[in-house]
Amino acid sequence: MRRNPGESAEQWSARAAAEYQAAWNALGNEPQRTLTRIAEGVHSSDRGYDEAMDRLAAADCERGDAVIAVDRERPSPRGQARHC
């Protein structure tokens, strides 16, 4: 996910935050799904967990980039230095 053409930094940030929350929720469901599969006799690797972690890491990076964009595009008050 990257910033869409014409999308404000605030819109991008909100979209990135929503994806992060969805990825976090998916990761939270992964242990239960794994336990259910084990109980059913299905032995598998932790691929689902690894994929959920990858999604969460990517969403976290995207969220960070969006927050930086919001900060950079926000006008700084007169007389105050920006923290870059």
PAKEBA-915895 format. One record per residue: x, y negated, z of N, C-alpha, C in turn; residue in three letters; chain; residue number from 1. Coordinates in steps of 0.2 Angstrom, whole numbers, padded with zeros to 4 digits. Atoms other than C-alpha are relative to their C-alpha. Example, Ala and Ser with C-alpha at 12.3 -4.5 7.8 and 13.67 -1.06 7.14 Angstrom:
<lummis>
lummi n_east 0004	n_north 0006	n_up 0000	ca_east 0062	ca_north 0022	ca_up 0039	c_east 0004	c_north -0006	c_up 0000	rest ala	kette A	nr 1
lummi n_east -0004	n_north 0006	n_up -0001	ca_east 0068	ca_north 0005	ca_up 0036	c_east -0004	c_north -0005	c_up 0003	rest ser	kette A	nr 2
</lummis>
This chain:
<lummis>
lummi n_east 0004	n_north 0006	n_up 0000	ca_east 0000	ca_north 0000	ca_up 0000	c_east 0005	c_north -0006	c_up 0000	rest met	kette A	nr 1
lummi n_east -0004	n_north 0006	n_up 0000	ca_east 0007	ca_north -0017	ca_up -0005	c_east -0005	c_north -0005	c_up 0000	rest arg	kette A	nr 2
lummi n_east 0005	n_north 0006	n_up 0000	ca_east -0001	ca_north -0034	ca_up -0005	c_east -0003	c_north 0000	c_up -0007	rest arg	kette A	nr 3
lummi n_east 0004	n_north 0000	n_up 0006	ca_east -0014	ca_north -0035	ca_up -0019	c_east 0001	c_north -0007	c_up -0003	rest asn	kette A	nr 4
lummi n_east 0000	n_north 0007	n_up 0003	ca_east -0013	ca_north -0050	ca_up -0032	c_east -0006	c_north -0004	c_up 0003	rest pro	kette A	nr 5
lummi n_east 0005	n_north 0004	n_up -0002	ca_east -0023	ca_north -0064	ca_up -0025	c_east -0002	c_north 0001	c_up 0007	rest gly	kette A	nr 6
lummi n_east 0002	n_north -0002	n_up -0007	ca_east -0024	ca_north -0057	ca_up -0008	c_east 0004	c_north -0005	c_up 0005	rest glu	kette A	nr 7
lummi n_east -0004	n_north 0004	n_up -0005	ca_east -0020	ca_north -0069	ca_up 0007	c_east 0004	c_north 0004	c_up 0004	rest ser	kette A	nr 8
lummi n_east -0004	n_north -0004	n_up -0005	ca_east -0008	ca_north -0064	ca_up 0020	c_east -0004	c_north 0003	c_up 0005	rest ala	kette A	nr 9
lummi n_east 0005	n_north -0002	n_up -0005	ca_east -0022	ca_north -0063	ca_up 0032	c_east -0004	c_north 0006	c_up -0002	rest glu	kette A	nr 10
lummi n_east 0004	n_north -0006	n_up 0003	ca_east -0032	ca_north -0051	ca_up 0021	c_east 0005	c_north 0006	c_up 0000	rest gln	kette A	nr 11
lummi n_east -0004	n_north -0006	n_up 0001	ca_east -0017	ca_north -0040	ca_up 0018	c_east 0002	c_north 0002	c_up 0007	rest trp	kette A	nr 12
lummi n_east -0001	n_north -0002	n_up -0007	ca_east -0013	ca_north -0040	ca_up 0037	c_east -0006	c_north 0004	c_up 0003	rest ser	kette A	nr 13
lummi n_east 0006	n_north -0003	n_up -0002	ca_east -0031	ca_north -0035	ca_up 0041	c_east 0000	c_north 0007	c_up -0003	rest ala	kette A	nr 14
lummi n_east 0000	n_north -0007	n_up 0003	ca_east -0030	ca_north -0021	ca_up 0028	c_east 0005	c_north 0005	c_up 0002	rest arg	kette A	nr 15
lummi n_east -0006	n_north -0004	n_up -0003	ca_east -0013	ca_north -0015	ca_up 0034	c_east -0002	c_north 0002	c_up 0007	rest ala	kette A	nr 16
lummi n_east 0002	n_north -0002	n_up -0007	ca_east -0019	ca_north -0015	ca_up 0052	c_east -0005	c_north 0006	c_up 0000	rest ala	kette A	nr 17
lummi n_east 0005	n_north -0005	n_up 0000	ca_east -0034	ca_north -0005	ca_up 0047	c_east 0003	c_north 0007	c_up -0002	rest ala	kette A	nr 18
lummi n_east -0004	n_north -0006	n_up 0002	ca_east -0023	ca_north 0008	ca_up 0038	c_east 0004	c_north 0003	c_up 0006	rest glu	kette A	nr 19
lummi n_east -0004	n_north -0002	n_up -0006	ca_east -0012	ca_north 0009	ca_up 0053	c_east -0005	c_north 0004	c_up 0005	rest tyr	kette A	nr 20
lummi n_east 0005	n_north -0003	n_up -0005	ca_east -0027	ca_north 0013	ca_up 0064	c_east -0003	c_north 0006	c_up -0002	rest gln	kette A	nr 21
lummi n_east 0002	n_north -0006	n_up 0003	ca_east -0033	ca_north 0026	ca_up 0052	c_east 0005	c_north 0005	c_up 0001	rest ala	kette A	nr 22
lummi n_east -0006	n_north -0005	n_up -0001	ca_east -0016	ca_north 0034	ca_up 0052	c_east 0001	c_north 0002	c_up 0007	rest ala	kette A	nr 23
lummi n_east -0001	n_north -0002	n_up -0007	ca_east -0015	ca_north 0034	ca_up 0071	c_east -0005	c_north 0005	c_up 0002	rest trp	kette A	nr 24
lummi n_east 0005	n_north -0005	n_up -0002	ca_east -0032	ca_north 0042	ca_up 0072	c_east 0001	c_north 0007	c_up -0003	rest asn	kette A	nr 25
lummi n_east -0001	n_north -0006	n_up 0004	ca_east -0027	ca_north 0055	ca_up 0059	c_east 0005	c_north 0004	c_up 0004	rest ala	kette A	nr 26
lummi n_east -0006	n_north -0003	n_up -0003	ca_east -0011	ca_north 0059	ca_up 0069	c_east -0003	c_north 0003	c_up 0007	rest leu	kette A	nr 27
lummi n_east 0003	n_north -0002	n_up -0006	ca_east -0022	ca_north 0060	ca_up 0085	c_east -0004	c_north 0007	c_up -0001	rest gly	kette A	nr 28
lummi n_east 0004	n_north -0006	n_up 0001	ca_east -0033	ca_north 0074	ca_up 0077	c_east 0005	c_north 0006	c_up -0002	rest asn	kette A	nr 29
lummi n_east -0004	n_north -0006	n_up 0002	ca_east -0018	ca_north 0084	ca_up 0071	c_east 0001	c_north 0005	c_up 0005	rest glu	kette A	nr 30
lummi n_east -0001	n_north -0005	n_up -0005	ca_east -0014	ca_north 0093	ca_up 0087	c_east -0006	c_north 0005	c_up 0001	rest pro	kette A	nr 31
lummi n_east 0006	n_north -0004	n_up 0000	ca_east -0032	ca_north 0099	ca_up 0088	c_east -0001	c_north 0005	c_up -0006	rest gln	kette A	nr 32
lummi n_east 0000	n_north -0004	n_up 0006	ca_east -0032	ca_north 0105	ca_up 0070	c_east 0005	c_north 0005	c_up 0000	rest arg	kette A	nr 33
lummi n_east -0005	n_north -0005	n_up 0000	ca_east -0016	ca_north 0114	ca_up 0073	c_east -0002	c_north 0006	c_up 0005	rest thr	kette A	nr 34
lummi n_east 0002	n_north -0005	n_up -0004	ca_east -0023	ca_north 0123	ca_up 0088	c_east -0006	c_north 0004	c_up -0002	rest leu	kette A	nr 35
lummi n_east 0006	n_north -0004	n_up 0003	ca_east -0039	ca_north 0128	ca_up 0079	c_east 0003	c_north 0005	c_up -0005	rest thr	kette A	nr 36
lummi n_east -0002	n_north -0004	n_up 0005	ca_east -0029	ca_north 0135	ca_up 0065	c_east 0004	c_north 0006	c_up 0003	rest arg	kette A	nr 37
lummi n_east -0003	n_north -0005	n_up -0003	ca_east -0018	ca_north 0145	ca_up 0077	c_east -0005	c_north 0005	c_up 0003	rest ile	kette A	nr 38
lummi n_east 0006	n_north -0005	n_up -0003	ca_east -0034	ca_north 0152	ca_up 0086	c_east -0003	c_north 0004	c_up -0005	rest ala	kette A	nr 39
lummi n_east 0003	n_north -0004	n_up 0006	ca_east -0040	ca_north 0157	ca_up 0069	c_east 0005	c_north 0005	c_up -0003	rest glu	kette A	nr 40
lummi n_east -0005	n_north -0005	n_up 0003	ca_east -0024	ca_north 0167	ca_up 0066	c_east 0004	c_north -0003	c_up -0006	rest gly	kette A	nr 41
lummi n_east -0004	n_north 0003	n_up 0006	ca_east -0017	ca_north 0155	ca_up 0053	c_east 0006	c_north -0003	c_up 0003	rest val	kette A	nr 42
lummi n_east -0006	n_north 0003	n_up -0002	ca_east 0001	ca_north 0152	ca_up 0056	c_east 0003	c_north -0004	c_up -0005	rest his	kette A	nr 43
lummi n_east -0003	n_north 0004	n_up 0005	ca_east 0008	ca_north 0138	ca_up 0047	c_east 0005	c_north -0005	c_up 0003	rest ser	kette A	nr 44
lummi n_east -0005	n_north 0005	n_up -0002	ca_east 0022	ca_north 0125	ca_up 0048	c_east -0003	c_north -0006	c_up 0003	rest ser	kette A	nr 45
lummi n_east 0002	n_north 0006	n_up -0002	ca_east 0020	ca_north 0108	ca_up 0055	c_east -0001	c_north -0005	c_up -0006	rest asp	kette A	nr 46
lummi n_east 0000	n_north 0004	n_up 0005	ca_east 0017	ca_north 0101	ca_up 0038	c_east -0005	c_north -0005	c_up 0001	rest arg	kette A	nr 47
lummi n_east 0005	n_north 0004	n_up -0002	ca_east 0001	ca_north 0093	ca_up 0043	c_east 0002	c_north -0006	c_up 0004	rest gly	kette A	nr 48
lummi n_east -0003	n_north 0005	n_up -0004	ca_east 0009	ca_north 0084	ca_up 0057	c_east 0005	c_north -0004	c_up -0003	rest tyr	kette A	nr 49
lummi n_east -0005	n_north 0004	n_up 0003	ca_east 0024	ca_north 0079	ca_up 0047	c_east -0003	c_north -0005	c_up -0005	rest asp	kette A	nr 50
lummi n_east 0004	n_north 0005	n_up 0005	ca_east 0012	ca_north 0071	ca_up 0034	c_east -0003	c_north -0005	c_up 0004	rest glu	kette A	nr 51
lummi n_east 0004	n_north 0005	n_up -0004	ca_east 0002	ca_north 0062	ca_up 0047	c_east 0005	c_north -0005	c_up 0003	rest ala	kette A	nr 52
lummi n_east -0006	n_north 0005	n_up -0003	ca_east 0019	ca_north 0055	ca_up 0055	c_east 0002	c_north -0004	c_up -0006	rest met	kette A	nr 53
lummi n_east -0002	n_north 0004	n_up 0006	ca_east 0024	ca_north 0050	ca_up 0037	c_east -0005	c_north -0006	c_up -0001	rest asp	kette A	nr 54
lummi n_east 0005	n_north 0005	n_up 0001	ca_east 0008	ca_north 0041	ca_up 0035	c_east 0000	c_north -0006	c_up 0005	rest arg	kette A	nr 55
lummi n_east 0000	n_north 0005	n_up -0006	ca_east 0009	ca_north 0032	ca_up 0052	c_east 0006	c_north -0004	c_up -0001	rest leu	kette A	nr 56
lummi n_east -0006	n_north 0004	n_up 0001	ca_east 0027	ca_north 0027	ca_up 0048	c_east -0001	c_north -0005	c_up -0005	rest ala	kette A	nr 57
lummi n_east 0001	n_north 0004	n_up 0006	ca_east 0022	ca_north 0020	ca_up 0031	c_east -0004	c_north -0006	c_up 0002	rest ala	kette A	nr 58
lummi n_east 0005	n_north 0005	n_up -0002	ca_east 0007	ca_north 0011	ca_up 0039	c_east 0003	c_north -0005	c_up 0004	rest ala	kette A	nr 59
lummi n_east -0003	n_north 0005	n_up -0005	ca_east 0018	ca_north 0003	ca_up 0053	c_east 0005	c_north -0004	c_up -0004	rest asp	kette A	nr 60
lummi n_east -0005	n_north 0005	n_up 0004	ca_east 0031	ca_north -0004	ca_up 0040	c_east -0005	c_north -0005	c_up -0004	rest cys	kette A	nr 61
lummi n_east 0004	n_north 0005	n_up 0004	ca_east 0017	ca_north -0011	ca_up 0029	c_east -0003	c_north -0005	c_up 0005	rest glu	kette A	nr 62
lummi n_east 0002	n_north 0005	n_up -0005	ca_east 0009	ca_north -0019	ca_up 0045	c_east 0005	c_north -0005	c_up 0002	rest arg	kette A	nr 63
lummi n_east -0005	n_north 0004	n_up -0002	ca_east 0025	ca_north -0026	ca_up 0050	c_east 0002	c_north -0005	c_up -0006	rest gly	kette A	nr 64
lummi n_east -0001	n_north 0005	n_up 0006	ca_east 0028	ca_north -0034	ca_up 0032	c_east -0006	c_north -0005	c_up 0000	rest asp	kette A	nr 65
lummi n_east 0006	n_north 0005	n_up 0001	ca_east 0010	ca_north -0041	ca_up 0032	c_east 0001	c_north -0005	c_up 0006	rest ala	kette A	nr 66
lummi n_east -0001	n_north 0005	n_up -0005	ca_east 0013	ca_north -0049	ca_up 0049	c_east 0005	c_north -0005	c_up -0001	rest val	kette A	nr 67
lummi n_east -0005	n_north 0005	n_up 0002	ca_east 0029	ca_north -0057	ca_up 0043	c_east -0002	c_north -0005	c_up -0005	rest ile	kette A	nr 68
lummi n_east 0003	n_north 0005	n_up 0005	ca_east 0020	ca_north -0064	ca_up 0028	c_east -0005	c_north -0005	c_up 0003	rest ala	kette A	nr 69
lummi n_east 0005	n_north 0004	n_up -0004	ca_east 0006	ca_north -0071	ca_up 0039	c_east 0004	c_north -0006	c_up 0003	rest val	kette A	nr 70
lummi n_east -0004	n_north 0005	n_up -0004	ca_east 0020	ca_north -0080	ca_up 0050	c_east 0003	c_north -0004	c_up -0005	rest asp	kette A	nr 71
lummi n_east -0003	n_north 0004	n_up 0004	ca_east 0029	ca_north -0086	ca_up 0035	c_east -0005	c_north -0005	c_up -0004	rest arg	kette A	nr 72
lummi n_east 0004	n_north 0004	n_up 0004	ca_east 0014	ca_north -0093	ca_up 0026	c_east -0004	c_north -0005	c_up 0005	rest glu	kette A	nr 73
lummi n_east 0004	n_north 0004	n_up -0005	ca_east 0006	ca_north -0101	ca_up 0042	c_east 0004	c_north -0007	c_up 0000	rest arg	kette A	nr 74
lummi n_east -0004	n_north 0007	n_up -0001	ca_east 0011	ca_north -0120	ca_up 0042	c_east 0002	c_north -0001	c_up 0007	rest pro	kette A	nr 75
lummi n_east -0003	n_north 0001	n_up -0006	ca_east 0022	ca_north -0124	ca_up 0056	c_east -0002	c_north -0007	c_up 0003	rest ser	kette A	nr 76
lummi n_east 0002	n_north 0006	n_up -0003	ca_east 0016	ca_north -0138	ca_up 0068	c_east 0006	c_north -0005	c_up -0001	rest pro	kette A	nr 77
lummi n_east -0005	n_north 0005	n_up 0001	ca_east 0025	ca_north -0155	ca_up 0065	c_east 0004	c_north 0000	c_up 0007	rest arg	kette A	nr 78
lummi n_east -0004	n_north 0001	n_up -0006	ca_east 0040	ca_north -0157	ca_up 0077	c_east 0002	c_north 0006	c_up 0003	rest gly	kette A	nr 79
lummi n_east -0002	n_north -0006	n_up -0003	ca_east 0042	ca_north -0139	ca_up 0081	c_east 0004	c_north 0005	c_up -0006	rest gln	kette A	nr 80
lummi n_east -0004	n_north -0004	n_up 0005	ca_east 0055	ca_north -0128	ca_up 0073	c_east -0003	c_north 0007	c_up -0001	rest ala	kette A	nr 81
lummi n_east 0003	n_north -0007	n_up 0001	ca_east 0050	ca_north -0111	ca_up 0065	c_east 0005	c_north 0005	c_up 0002	rest arg	kette A	nr 82
lummi n_east -0004	n_north -0006	n_up -0002	ca_east 0057	ca_north -0095	ca_up 0072	c_east 0001	c_north 0005	c_up -0006	rest his	kette A	nr 83
lummi n_east -0001	n_north -0005	n_up 0005	ca_east 0064	ca_north -0086	ca_up 0057	c_east 0006	c_north 0004	c_up 0001	rest cys	kette A	nr 84
</lummis>
